[in-house]
């Protein structure tokens, strides 16, 4: 998914991708409400957030709203799925 308008890129993927620290996540969904790319979901089974690295642009907005510091930004090159997405 790439943000386009009039064939111009409006937003570029960062060199980072977000990752949920499941031991710290309480499932409040604050991060999910802030993600403008639809990269964050919520597991009913584990009652925790999860991030789809294929849709994450690495902007870090989700990290700033998490009061429990359950989201971290890791280098995109360390994520198998996202390492070649720019």
C-alpha positions as CSV (number, residue, x, y, z in Angstrom):
1,X,0.0,0.0,0.0
2,X,1.4,3.4,-1.0
3,X,-0.2,6.7,-0.3
4,X,-0.6,8.5,-3.7
5,X,-2.3,11.6,-4.9
6,X,-2.0,12.8,-8.5
7,X,0.8,10.2,-9.1
8,X,3.0,11.8,-6.3
9,X,4.1,9.9,-3.3
10,X,2.7,11.7,-0.2
11,X,4.3,9.5,2.5
12,X,7.4,7.4,2.3
13,X,8.1,4.4,4.4
14,X,10.6,5.0,7.3
15,X,13.7,2.9,8.0
16,X,11.8,1.5,11.0
17,X,8.8,-0.7,11.5
18,X,6.7,-0.9,14.7
19,X,6.5,-4.0,16.8
20,X,4.3,-4.8,19.8
21,X,6.0,-5.9,23.0
22,X,3.2,-8.4,23.9
23,X,4.3,-8.7,27.6
24,X,3.6,-4.9,28.0
25,X,0.4,-4.6,25.9
26,X,-2.9,-4.5,27.8
27,X,-5.1,-4.5,24.7
28,X,-6.5,-1.0,25.2
29,X,-6.5,-0.3,21.4
30,X,-5.3,3.3,21.6
31,X,-2.6,2.5,19.1
32,X,-5.1,0.9,16.7
33,X,-7.2,4.1,16.7
34,X,-4.2,6.2,15.8
35,X,-2.8,4.2,12.9
36,X,-3.6,6.0,9.7
37,X,-2.4,3.0,7.6
38,X,-4.5,0.3,9.1
39,X,-1.5,-1.7,10.2
40,X,-2.6,-2.4,13.7
41,X,-5.1,-5.1,14.6
42,X,-6.4,-6.6,17.8
43,X,-6.4,-10.3,18.6
44,X,-9.5,-11.5,20.4
45,X,-7.7,-14.7,21.5
46,X,-4.6,-13.0,23.1
47,X,-6.4,-9.7,23.9
48,X,-3.3,-7.9,22.5
49,X,-2.5,-5.6,19.6
50,X,-0.5,-6.8,16.7
51,X,1.1,-4.9,13.8
52,X,1.2,-6.0,10.2
53,X,4.7,-5.0,9.0
54,X,3.5,-5.0,5.4
55,X,1.2,-2.1,6.1
56,X,3.4,-0.3,8.7
57,X,5.1,2.9,7.5
58,X,7.2,3.3,10.7
59,X,5.9,6.7,11.5
60,X,5.8,6.0,15.3
61,X,2.4,7.6,16.1
62,X,1.2,4.4,17.6
63,X,4.2,4.4,19.9
64,X,3.5,7.9,21.2
65,X,-0.1,7.1,22.3
66,X,0.8,3.9,24.1
67,X,0.8,4.6,27.8
68,X,2.4,1.2,28.6
69,X,5.3,1.6,26.2
70,X,4.3,-1.7,24.5
71,X,5.3,-0.5,21.0
72,X,8.8,-0.2,19.8
73,X,10.4,0.8,16.5
74,X,12.9,-1.6,15.1
75,X,15.0,-1.3,11.9
76,X,13.0,-2.3,8.9
77,X,16.0,-4.5,7.8
78,X,15.4,-6.7,10.9
79,X,11.9,-7.6,9.9
80,X,11.7,-10.5,7.4
81,X,8.4,-9.3,5.8
82,X,9.1,-5.6,5.6
83,X,12.9,-5.4,4.9
84,X,12.4,-5.0,1.1
85,X,9.4,-2.7,1.2
86,X,10.2,1.0,0.7
